[in-house]
Amino acid sequence: MLQLKLIREEKKRINAGLRKRNWTAAQIRVIDQIIQTDDARRATQKELDDSLAEGNKLAKQIGALMGQGKKDEADALKTQVAQLKVGSKLLEDKMESLKFQLDEMLYTVPNCPHKSVPKGKTPEDNKVAKDWTKPFPTLPEDAQPHWELAKKYQIFDLELGVKLTGAGFPVYRGKGARLQRALIQFFLDEAVKAGYEEILPPHLVNEDSARGTGQLPDKEGQMYHCTVDNLYLIPTAEVPVTNIVRDEILPLKELPVKMTAYTPCFRREAGSYGAHVRGLNRVHQFDKVEIVRVEHPDQSYKALQGMIRHVEGIMRKLELPYRILLLCGGDMGFASAKTYDFEVWSAAQKRWLEVSSVSCFEAFQSNRLKLRFRDENGKTELAHTLNGSAMALARIVAALLENNQTPDGIRIPKALWKYTGFKVLN
């Protein structure tokens, strides 16, 4: 969440950022409400401090009077102290109420976009940061979309997933399962080579973890909730991995922290109909390898560019046509200050599919996580966090199947041969 200090000192910039996210004037009024509530909290805190100080002062006077044998005067002061204690308890309760109100409002405010984020309301307003300039794959005349290829070569089975669980839960089979496993291992190996520590986290998290990275309360309706234990199935490995450093004060020498993890991801995204969501284009469970970084604030945007280069390297090794989009204010995630999306060309569907998002959150997550580092002067400061998909498998598999189909089967990119054990899926 945004820092109160930032809201108070840079209210004009915060309001401009919210307008870039297409917030209305009525919505933006929450910023004034936050400041007013904080003013009330500060005034109450001063009143409480003054009351406690007066109580301590009277307690010393009582001790002195008792020592002088002036019991009646001491008893009179004791009555005042008792009254102060009652008043202090009321002030403490008021403080708790104001703090709760303040937190609830702060949790509803998204991150302020970086100044380089373009204005816009929909994905159509995103800016192409890097476009594909080479020829797109030439497919045979009888080329098929990946959901038809899956049936032909028994790669994955959506109907079986419906039988076992429901719509949006594919079952991978045979060489399809092996391709899935190969991609996971390839992505992890690439991340480890780039200096990321491999993590194998839990696939369920508690409410504090989901709140810490911004999934709650913003995306509560998109998460699978195990109500008996109040645990959430993770929508991305970002949630458990970033929370590893929650409530930590890191020595400066430990920055940057670089972690990677493979996990299945679970999302209750609202369904729709049509070819654009068929097959693996939109599923409720998919595999993904995530990269997470904790950075010094001076280095976070340099790190963002490094993460983009990392994802680009994977795309090139997979021989897939891709482009990079800088998301506009209206299409950014709740917690992000700046996001780049990678899209891969789906030759049979003749459309771009999003396969990766790489984001810098600045101190937005760290403020929720209480994630700090100690600088060279011994002072603590909020760190910056970043994360990126490297990569999400479902749509990568869709593009690999469609772009590499031949009369003899699906050609496997050379980078995956040692992982799959086969060069053609047939």
VMD Tcl script that draws the C-alpha trace (Angstrom):
set ca {
  {0.00 0.00 0.00}
  {1.05 3.59 -0.43}
  {2.94 5.15 2.46}
  {1.07 7.74 4.51}
  {4.13 10.00 4.35}
  {4.04 9.82 0.54}
  {0.32 10.60 0.42}
  {0.70 13.58 2.72}
  {3.81 15.02 1.08}
  {3.01 14.23 -2.57}
  {-0.77 14.38 -2.66}
  {-0.79 16.15 -6.04}
  {1.33 13.42 -7.67}
  {-0.74 10.64 -6.10}
  {-3.98 12.20 -7.36}
  {-2.48 12.57 -10.85}
  {-1.45 8.90 -10.74}
  {-4.94 7.81 -9.78}
  {-6.38 9.85 -12.64}
  {-3.95 8.01 -14.94}
  {-5.56 4.83 -13.62}
  {-8.91 6.36 -14.64}
  {-10.16 6.92 -11.12}
  {-13.04 9.37 -10.90}
  {-13.00 12.53 -8.79}
  {-15.37 10.80 -6.37}
  {-12.97 7.86 -5.97}
  {-9.95 10.14 -5.55}
  {-11.65 11.83 -2.60}
  {-10.48 8.86 -0.52}
  {-7.04 10.52 -0.47}
  {-8.51 13.52 1.41}
  {-10.38 11.14 3.69}
  {-7.14 9.30 4.45}
  {-5.37 12.54 5.35}
  {-8.31 13.69 7.51}
  {-8.43 10.35 9.33}
  {-4.68 10.47 9.87}
  {-5.02 14.01 11.25}
  {-7.64 12.71 13.70}
  {-5.39 9.81 14.63}
  {-2.45 12.14 15.28}
  {-4.59 14.48 17.39}
  {-5.90 11.53 19.39}
  {-2.37 10.20 19.86}
  {-1.25 13.58 21.24}
  {-4.24 13.70 23.57}
  {-3.44 10.17 24.75}
  {0.26 10.99 25.24}
  {-0.66 14.09 27.23}
  {-3.07 12.08 29.40}
  {-0.46 9.41 30.10}
  {2.17 12.03 30.87}
  {-0.22 13.76 33.29}
  {-0.95 10.42 34.95}
  {2.77 9.74 35.41}
  {3.28 13.23 36.83}
  {0.45 12.76 39.33}
  {1.77 9.33 40.32}
  {5.09 10.90 41.31}
  {3.28 13.58 43.30}
  {1.23 10.92 45.08}
  {4.40 9.12 46.10}
  {5.87 12.33 47.45}
  {2.70 13.22 49.38}
  {2.47 9.77 50.90}
  {6.06 10.10 52.00}
  {5.17 13.38 53.71}
  {2.16 11.79 55.43}
  {-0.35 13.86 53.46}
  {-2.74 10.98 52.79}
  {-5.86 13.09 52.08}
  {-4.08 15.10 49.42}
  {-2.64 11.89 47.92}
  {-6.10 10.26 47.83}
  {-7.50 13.28 45.96}
  {-4.80 12.90 43.33}
  {-5.51 9.17 43.13}
  {-9.08 10.03 42.11}
  {-7.72 12.23 39.32}
  {-5.40 9.41 38.19}
  {-8.33 6.97 38.08}
  {-10.30 9.41 35.95}
  {-7.30 9.84 33.63}
  {-7.04 6.06 33.25}
  {-10.67 5.87 32.17}
  {-10.12 8.68 29.67}
  {-6.90 7.07 28.41}
  {-8.71 3.78 27.77}
  {-11.33 5.62 25.72}
  {-8.59 7.35 23.76}
  {-6.81 4.02 23.15}
  {-10.05 2.54 21.81}
  {-10.52 5.58 19.57}
  {-6.93 5.19 18.33}
  {-7.56 1.55 17.40}
  {-10.75 2.48 15.57}
  {-9.03 5.28 13.62}
  {-6.08 3.03 12.74}
  {-8.46 0.34 11.47}
  {-10.36 2.91 9.35}
  {-7.07 4.24 8.00}
  {-5.75 0.79 7.03}
  {-9.03 -0.16 5.37}
  {-8.91 2.97 3.20}
  {-5.22 2.55 2.38}
  {-5.82 -1.04 1.26}
  {-8.27 0.19 -1.39}
  {-5.82 2.59 -3.07}
  {-3.71 1.15 -5.93}
  {-0.08 1.96 -6.54}
  {0.84 5.25 -8.18}
  {2.01 4.65 -11.79}
  {5.55 5.61 -12.72}
  {5.76 8.85 -14.71}
  {6.69 6.88 -17.87}
  {3.45 4.85 -17.80}
  {1.21 5.98 -20.70}
  {-2.37 7.16 -20.22}
  {-5.14 4.86 -21.37}
  {-8.17 2.86 -20.33}
  {-8.01 -0.50 -22.13}
  {-5.42 -2.94 -23.51}
  {-5.79 -1.19 -26.87}
  {-4.08 1.84 -25.28}
  {-0.94 -0.09 -24.30}
  {2.27 1.08 -25.96}
  {4.32 -1.34 -28.06}
  {7.82 -1.12 -26.59}
  {9.30 -3.71 -28.95}
  {7.60 -5.14 -32.02}
  {8.26 -8.33 -33.98}
  {9.88 -7.40 -37.29}
  {10.64 -10.85 -38.74}
  {8.26 -12.97 -40.84}
  {5.65 -14.91 -38.90}
  {5.68 -18.74 -39.16}
  {4.28 -20.13 -42.40}
  {1.87 -22.94 -41.63}
  {0.49 -25.71 -43.86}
  {-2.92 -25.09 -45.44}
  {-4.61 -27.51 -43.06}
  {-3.07 -25.88 -39.96}
  {-5.10 -26.34 -36.80}
  {-5.45 -24.45 -33.50}
  {-3.79 -26.03 -30.50}
  {-7.00 -27.54 -29.06}
  {-7.44 -29.58 -32.26}
  {-3.75 -30.55 -32.30}
  {-4.14 -31.71 -28.70}
  {-6.81 -34.19 -29.76}
  {-4.82 -35.34 -32.78}
  {-1.62 -36.04 -30.83}
  {-3.16 -36.72 -27.39}
  {-1.26 -33.83 -25.78}
  {-3.85 -32.66 -23.28}
  {-7.48 -33.48 -22.57}
  {-9.93 -30.75 -21.58}
  {-12.95 -33.07 -21.44}
  {-11.19 -35.35 -18.98}
  {-10.41 -32.28 -16.88}
  {-14.13 -31.49 -16.78}
  {-14.81 -35.04 -15.57}
  {-12.19 -34.85 -12.83}
  {-12.66 -31.24 -11.70}
  {-14.49 -28.86 -14.04}
  {-13.95 -26.58 -17.01}
  {-10.54 -24.95 -17.19}
  {-8.51 -27.79 -15.67}
  {-6.59 -29.55 -18.48}
  {-5.06 -33.02 -18.10}
  {-1.71 -33.42 -19.89}
  {-0.91 -36.86 -21.25}
  {2.06 -38.76 -22.66}
  {4.43 -36.53 -24.61}
  {2.26 -33.56 -23.71}
  {2.98 -34.14 -20.02}
  {6.65 -34.58 -20.83}
  {6.69 -31.32 -22.81}
  {5.12 -29.57 -19.84}
  {7.76 -30.94 -17.49}
  {10.53 -30.07 -19.96}
  {9.41 -26.44 -20.15}
  {9.29 -26.15 -16.36}
  {12.82 -27.51 -16.01}
  {14.10 -25.33 -18.86}
  {12.64 -22.17 -17.32}
  {14.04 -23.03 -13.87}
  {17.49 -23.78 -15.29}
  {17.52 -20.46 -17.13}
  {16.59 -18.62 -13.94}
  {19.20 -20.40 -11.83}
  {21.86 -19.61 -14.45}
  {20.82 -15.95 -14.13}
  {21.54 -16.02 -10.40}
  {18.09 -16.70 -8.96}
  {17.80 -19.01 -5.94}
  {15.32 -21.81 -6.56}
  {12.48 -21.99 -4.03}
  {9.83 -24.70 -3.66}
  {7.06 -22.91 -1.72}
  {3.67 -24.06 -0.39}
  {0.76 -23.84 -2.82}
  {-1.57 -22.42 -0.18}
  {-1.03 -19.22 1.77}
  {-2.63 -17.51 4.72}
  {-4.49 -14.21 4.65}
  {-1.46 -12.19 5.76}
  {0.57 -13.45 2.80}
  {-2.18 -12.72 0.28}
  {-2.66 -9.26 1.75}
  {1.08 -8.60 1.81}
  {1.51 -8.82 -1.97}
  {-1.75 -7.06 -2.80}
  {-4.00 -9.98 -3.78}
  {-6.29 -9.14 -0.86}
  {-8.60 -7.38 -0.82}
  {-8.22 -6.44 -4.52}
  {-8.46 -9.93 -6.08}
  {-10.37 -11.82 -3.42}
  {-13.01 -12.94 -5.92}
  {-10.37 -14.42 -8.22}
  {-8.75 -16.62 -5.57}
  {-9.81 -20.11 -4.48}
  {-10.52 -19.88 -0.75}
  {-10.35 -22.90 1.58}
  {-12.80 -21.53 4.10}
  {-12.40 -24.15 6.85}
  {-8.72 -23.31 7.33}
  {-8.92 -19.76 5.90}
  {-6.18 -20.52 3.37}
  {-5.94 -19.45 -0.27}
  {-4.68 -21.42 -3.28}
  {-1.96 -19.29 -4.81}
  {-2.70 -17.38 -8.05}
  {1.07 -17.08 -8.63}
  {4.31 -18.07 -6.90}
  {4.89 -14.35 -6.34}
  {2.70 -14.57 -3.24}
  {4.55 -17.17 -1.12}
  {8.01 -16.30 -2.48}
  {7.79 -12.55 -1.83}
  {6.39 -13.23 1.65}
  {9.59 -15.10 2.56}
  {11.06 -11.68 3.37}
  {7.96 -10.28 5.11}
  {8.77 -8.49 8.40}
  {12.50 -8.65 7.63}
  {15.21 -5.98 7.90}
  {17.84 -7.02 5.37}
  {21.50 -5.99 5.60}
  {22.47 -3.79 2.65}
  {25.02 -6.39 1.53}
  {22.24 -8.95 0.99}
  {20.60 -6.87 -1.76}
  {19.54 -7.78 -4.33}
  {17.57 -10.85 -3.30}
  {16.75 -12.97 -6.37}
  {14.41 -15.97 -6.13}
  {12.64 -18.24 -8.61}
  {9.94 -20.85 -8.12}
  {7.81 -23.26 -10.10}
  {4.25 -23.71 -8.90}
  {0.84 -24.52 -10.28}
  {-1.34 -21.38 -10.24}
  {-5.06 -21.25 -9.51}
  {-7.34 -18.44 -10.67}
  {-11.12 -18.16 -10.55}
  {-11.16 -15.74 -13.48}
  {-14.56 -14.85 -14.85}
  {-15.28 -17.03 -17.87}
  {-16.42 -15.94 -21.30}
  {-17.09 -17.63 -24.60}
  {-15.48 -17.71 -28.03}
  {-12.28 -18.85 -29.70}
  {-10.17 -16.34 -27.73}
  {-10.70 -18.38 -24.55}
  {-10.72 -21.87 -26.06}
  {-8.20 -24.56 -25.25}
  {-5.32 -23.27 -23.14}
  {-6.06 -19.61 -23.82}
  {-7.76 -19.29 -20.44}
  {-7.66 -21.96 -17.76}
  {-8.18 -22.01 -14.01}
  {-5.05 -24.05 -13.25}
  {-1.76 -23.60 -15.07}
  {1.95 -24.02 -14.39}
  {4.32 -21.08 -14.15}
  {7.90 -20.30 -13.23}
  {8.18 -16.95 -11.45}
  {11.16 -14.70 -10.80}
  {11.13 -12.33 -7.80}
  {13.59 -9.62 -6.82}
  {14.09 -7.41 -3.77}
  {16.12 -4.35 -4.69}
  {17.57 -1.12 -3.36}
  {15.22 1.69 -4.50}
  {18.02 3.20 -6.60}
  {18.38 -0.05 -8.56}
  {14.80 -1.25 -9.07}
  {14.19 0.09 -12.58}
  {17.59 -1.12 -13.75}
  {16.59 -4.53 -12.35}
  {13.29 -4.31 -14.25}
  {15.18 -3.97 -17.52}
  {17.36 -6.94 -16.56}
  {14.26 -9.06 -15.97}
  {12.89 -8.04 -19.37}
  {16.13 -9.16 -21.02}
  {15.90 -12.47 -19.15}
  {12.39 -13.17 -20.49}
  {13.45 -12.07 -23.98}
  {16.29 -14.58 -23.88}
  {13.85 -17.39 -23.10}
  {11.54 -16.33 -25.95}
  {14.40 -16.32 -28.42}
  {15.57 -19.77 -27.33}
  {12.05 -21.08 -27.82}
  {12.08 -19.55 -31.35}
  {8.73 -17.86 -30.77}
  {7.67 -14.53 -32.32}
  {7.05 -12.07 -29.48}
  {6.44 -8.43 -28.74}
  {6.69 -6.34 -25.57}
  {3.98 -3.94 -24.39}
  {4.29 -1.14 -21.85}
  {0.93 -1.21 -20.09}
  {-1.15 1.94 -19.83}
  {-2.50 3.22 -16.53}
  {-5.91 1.64 -17.04}
  {-4.55 -1.85 -17.75}
  {-1.98 -2.13 -14.97}
  {-2.29 -4.42 -11.99}
  {-3.39 -2.99 -8.64}
  {0.06 -3.16 -6.99}
  {2.22 -2.28 -9.98}
  {4.06 0.98 -10.60}
  {5.17 -0.12 -14.08}
  {4.48 -3.31 -16.05}
  {5.68 -4.78 -19.32}
  {3.70 -7.62 -20.90}
  {5.17 -10.17 -23.29}
  {2.90 -11.51 -25.99}
  {3.61 -14.45 -28.28}
  {2.20 -14.84 -31.76}
  {-0.27 -17.70 -32.14}
  {0.01 -18.56 -35.83}
  {-3.08 -20.74 -36.18}
  {-5.30 -18.34 -34.23}
  {-3.61 -15.32 -35.86}
  {-3.53 -13.36 -32.61}
  {-1.20 -12.34 -29.82}
  {-1.35 -14.22 -26.50}
  {-0.05 -12.76 -23.25}
  {2.53 -15.09 -21.71}
  {4.44 -12.95 -19.21}
  {4.12 -9.82 -17.09}
  {7.20 -8.18 -15.58}
  {6.50 -5.51 -12.97}
  {8.16 -3.12 -10.55}
  {6.08 -2.41 -7.44}
  {8.48 0.12 -5.92}
  {7.72 0.18 -2.15}
  {3.99 -0.64 -2.47}
  {4.32 -4.31 -1.48}
  {7.17 -3.65 0.93}
  {5.03 -1.24 2.93}
  {2.43 -3.98 3.40}
  {5.11 -6.59 4.05}
  {7.15 -4.38 6.39}
  {10.13 -5.37 4.23}
  {13.08 -3.09 4.91}
  {16.83 -2.90 4.55}
  {19.43 -1.13 6.66}
  {21.46 1.41 4.71}
  {25.14 2.30 5.14}
  {24.23 4.78 7.88}
  {22.27 2.20 9.86}
  {18.86 3.67 8.99}
  {16.04 1.41 7.82}
  {14.25 2.02 4.52}
  {11.57 0.19 2.57}
  {13.00 -2.01 -0.19}
  {11.56 -2.26 -3.70}
  {10.06 -5.51 -5.01}
  {9.72 -6.82 -8.56}
  {8.37 -9.98 -10.12}
  {7.89 -11.54 -13.52}
  {6.57 -14.63 -15.27}
  {9.47 -16.56 -16.73}
  {7.30 -18.15 -17.99}
  {3.59 -19.06 -17.82}
  {3.22 -22.39 -19.58}
  {-0.34 -22.71 -20.85}
  {-0.18 -20.15 -23.66}
  {3.48 -20.93 -24.36}
  {2.41 -24.52 -25.02}
  {-0.44 -23.26 -27.23}
  {1.96 -21.17 -29.32}
  {4.58 -23.92 -29.54}
  {2.01 -26.40 -30.81}
  {0.49 -24.06 -33.38}
  {3.64 -22.37 -34.69}
  {5.63 -25.59 -35.05}
  {3.05 -27.91 -36.60}
  {4.21 -29.83 -39.66}
  {2.74 -32.72 -41.67}
  {4.92 -35.07 -39.60}
  {4.07 -33.70 -36.15}
  {4.97 -30.83 -33.83}
  {8.58 -29.66 -34.15}
  {10.25 -29.12 -30.76}
  {12.66 -26.15 -30.42}
  {16.29 -27.22 -30.11}
  {16.63 -25.67 -26.64}
  {14.15 -28.25 -25.29}
  {15.56 -31.41 -26.90}
  {17.67 -32.43 -23.89}
  {14.62 -31.98 -21.65}
  {11.97 -33.70 -23.77}
  {14.09 -36.53 -25.16}
  {12.34 -36.12 -28.53}
  {12.59 -33.62 -31.38}
  {9.12 -34.11 -32.82}
  {5.85 -34.64 -30.96}
  {3.76 -37.08 -32.99}
}
mol new
graphics top color blue
foreach p $ca { graphics top sphere $p radius 0.5 }
foreach p [lrange $ca 0 end-1] q [lrange $ca 1 end] { graphics top cylinder $p $q radius 0.2 }
display resetview
